[in-house]
Amino acid sequence: MLARAKQSGIEAYLAIGNGNGPDTAACGIQLAEEYDASRSIRESGASVGIHPHEANLANDAADAQMLQWAQNPKVIAWGEIGLDYFYDQLTARETQKTVFLQQMSWRKPRSCPSSFICRPSDNSQNAWDDCLSSIAEHWAAGGLGGILHCFTGTTEHARRALDMGFMISFAGNITFPKAQSIRDSAQMVRSTAC
């Protein structure tokens, strides 16, 4: 895959380090080091973080491990962190919020941008106010920025994120039949960038 990416002109990549929970979040670092050693891509980096699906596995030891891994020179971002209310049966919303806020506090010992995930429950936008309010209060003022990965919100949510200096990523969910608000957001983001 990376060889094809290189042939297509991709010169850098970020390996998201979430793994299957906090104890495997160094997987992104391992990939970045492996591909850096093989010289298959000019520039490689990694992120570390606890995904909201695994937030119930967070504890003091996991936090300490994340902060230790963050010292690796390959780590250039936090993430993927955020709120996922669509799968809140995996981890309760309050636990997700607590872990999300904890991870945003890590910007102080290691200043890196972040890859954020925000996914509301079905037929709702309920996670967006919690996510964007938390980012505005606990992250944006630090000026580190980041990206809202696999965007699921409305044009209003996209505007709020752009106003805080964030980038927005659109993924395969933009093709879903019921995803008109995501397509509208992509159009708005595109017209704002031009």
C-alpha positions as CSV (number, residue, x, y, z in Angstrom):
1,M,0.0,0.0,0.0
2,L,2.7,2.5,0.9
3,A,4.6,1.7,-2.3
4,R,1.5,2.6,-4.3
5,A,1.1,5.7,-2.2
6,K,4.6,6.7,-3.0
7,Q,4.1,6.1,-6.7
8,S,1.1,8.4,-6.5
9,G,3.1,11.2,-5.0
10,I,2.4,10.7,-1.3
11,E,5.5,11.7,0.6
12,A,4.3,11.5,4.2
13,Y,1.9,9.6,6.4
14,L,0.6,9.4,9.9
15,A,0.1,6.0,11.6
16,I,-2.7,6.4,14.1
17,G,-1.8,4.6,17.3
18,N,-4.9,3.3,19.0
19,G,-4.4,-0.4,18.6
20,N,-6.9,-2.6,20.5
21,G,-6.7,-0.5,23.7
22,P,-4.2,1.5,25.7
23,D,-1.6,-1.3,26.0
24,T,-1.3,-1.6,22.2
25,A,-1.4,2.1,21.3
26,A,2.3,2.0,20.3
27,C,1.4,0.2,17.1
28,G,1.5,3.5,15.2
29,I,5.1,4.2,16.4
30,Q,6.1,0.7,15.3
31,L,4.7,1.2,11.8
32,A,6.3,4.6,11.5
33,E,9.7,3.3,12.6
34,E,9.4,0.2,10.3
35,Y,8.6,2.3,7.2
36,D,11.1,5.0,8.1
37,A,13.8,2.3,8.2
38,S,12.8,0.9,4.9
39,R,12.8,4.3,3.3
40,S,9.6,3.5,1.4
41,I,8.1,6.9,2.4
42,R,10.0,10.1,2.8
43,E,8.4,11.1,6.1
44,S,6.5,9.0,8.6
45,G,4.9,9.9,11.9
46,A,2.7,8.4,14.5
47,S,0.1,9.3,17.0
48,V,-0.8,7.8,20.4
49,G,-4.1,8.0,22.2
50,I,-7.0,6.1,23.7
51,H,-10.0,5.8,21.3
52,P,-13.4,6.3,22.9
53,H,-14.2,2.7,22.3
54,E,-11.5,1.7,24.8
55,A,-12.0,4.6,27.2
56,N,-13.2,2.1,29.8
57,L,-9.6,0.6,29.8
58,A,-8.0,3.9,30.7
59,N,-6.3,4.1,34.1
60,D,-3.2,5.8,35.7
61,A,-0.9,3.2,34.2
62,A,-2.3,3.7,30.7
63,D,-2.0,7.4,31.0
64,A,1.7,7.1,32.1
65,Q,2.3,4.8,29.2
66,M,0.8,7.2,26.7
67,L,2.9,10.1,28.1
68,Q,6.0,7.9,27.8
69,W,5.3,6.9,24.2
70,A,4.6,10.5,23.4
71,Q,8.3,11.2,24.0
72,N,9.2,9.1,21.0
73,P,10.4,11.4,18.2
74,K,8.1,9.7,15.7
75,V,5.0,10.8,17.7
76,I,3.8,14.0,16.1
77,A,0.1,14.0,17.2
78,W,-2.3,12.8,19.8
79,G,-5.1,10.6,18.6
80,E,-7.4,9.4,17.8
81,I,-9.3,10.8,20.7
82,G,-12.8,12.1,21.2
83,L,-16.4,11.0,21.7
84,D,-18.3,8.1,20.0
85,Y,-21.9,8.0,21.1
86,F,-22.9,5.7,18.3
87,Y,-21.1,2.9,20.1
88,D,-21.6,4.0,23.6
89,Q,-22.5,0.5,24.6
90,L,-18.7,-0.2,24.4
91,T,-17.9,2.6,26.9
92,A,-20.3,4.8,28.7
93,R,-20.6,8.5,27.6
94,E,-19.5,9.9,31.0
95,T,-16.4,7.7,30.9
96,Q,-15.6,8.8,27.3
97,K,-15.9,12.4,28.4
98,T,-13.6,11.9,31.3
99,V,-10.9,10.2,29.3
100,F,-11.3,12.7,26.5
101,L,-10.7,15.6,28.9
102,Q,-7.8,13.8,30.5
103,Q,-6.1,13.3,27.1
104,M,-6.6,16.9,26.1
105,S,-4.7,17.9,29.3
106,W,-1.7,16.0,27.9
107,R,-1.0,18.8,25.5
108,K,0.9,20.5,28.3
109,P,3.8,18.0,28.7
110,R,3.9,17.3,24.9
111,S,2.7,19.9,22.5
112,C,1.2,18.1,19.4
113,P,-1.9,18.6,17.4
114,S,-4.6,15.9,17.7
115,S,-6.8,13.7,15.5
116,F,-10.3,13.9,17.0
117,I,-13.2,11.6,16.4
118,C,-16.8,12.6,17.0
119,R,-19.7,10.3,16.2
120,P,-23.2,10.9,17.4
121,S,-25.8,8.3,18.2
122,D,-28.1,7.3,15.3
123,N,-30.3,10.0,13.9
124,S,-28.8,12.6,16.2
125,Q,-26.1,15.2,16.5
126,N,-25.8,14.8,20.2
127,A,-22.0,14.2,20.5
128,W,-21.1,17.3,18.6
129,D,-22.0,19.9,21.2
130,D,-20.1,17.9,23.9
131,C,-17.1,17.4,21.6
132,L,-16.8,20.9,20.2
133,S,-17.5,22.6,23.5
134,S,-14.8,20.5,25.2
135,I,-12.3,21.2,22.4
136,A,-13.1,25.0,22.6
137,E,-12.6,25.0,26.4
138,H,-9.7,22.6,26.8
139,W,-7.7,22.5,23.5
140,A,-8.2,25.3,21.0
141,A,-6.8,28.1,23.1
142,G,-3.5,26.2,23.1
143,G,-3.1,26.9,19.4
144,L,-2.2,23.3,18.6
145,G,-5.0,22.7,16.2
146,G,-5.7,19.3,14.8
147,I,-8.1,17.4,12.5
148,L,-11.6,16.2,12.9
149,H,-11.2,12.8,11.4
150,C,-14.0,11.1,9.4
151,F,-16.3,14.0,9.8
152,T,-20.0,13.2,10.7
153,G,-21.4,16.6,11.5
154,T,-23.4,19.4,9.9
155,T,-22.2,22.6,8.2
156,E,-22.6,24.4,11.6
157,H,-20.3,21.9,13.3
158,A,-17.8,22.3,10.4
159,R,-17.8,26.1,10.7
160,R,-17.2,25.9,14.4
161,A,-14.3,23.6,13.9
162,L,-12.8,25.8,11.1
163,D,-13.2,28.9,13.2
164,M,-11.0,27.2,15.9
165,G,-8.4,26.5,13.2
166,F,-9.0,22.8,12.7
167,M,-8.8,20.8,9.5
168,I,-11.6,18.4,8.6
169,S,-11.3,15.0,7.0
170,F,-14.0,13.4,5.0
171,A,-14.1,9.6,4.5
172,G,-16.2,6.9,3.0
173,N,-19.2,7.8,5.1
174,I,-19.8,10.7,2.8
175,T,-21.1,8.2,0.2
176,F,-23.8,6.8,2.5
177,P,-27.3,7.6,1.1
178,K,-28.4,9.4,4.3
179,A,-25.2,11.5,4.6
180,Q,-26.4,14.6,2.8
181,S,-25.4,16.8,5.8
182,I,-21.8,15.4,5.5
183,R,-21.8,16.2,1.7
184,D,-23.1,19.7,2.4
185,S,-20.4,20.2,5.0
186,A,-17.7,19.0,2.5
187,Q,-19.0,21.5,-0.1
188,M,-18.9,24.3,2.5
189,V,-15.4,23.4,3.6
190,R,-14.3,23.2,-0.1
191,S,-15.7,26.7,-0.8
192,T,-14.2,28.1,2.3
193,A,-10.7,26.7,1.3
194,C,-10.8,28.1,-2.2
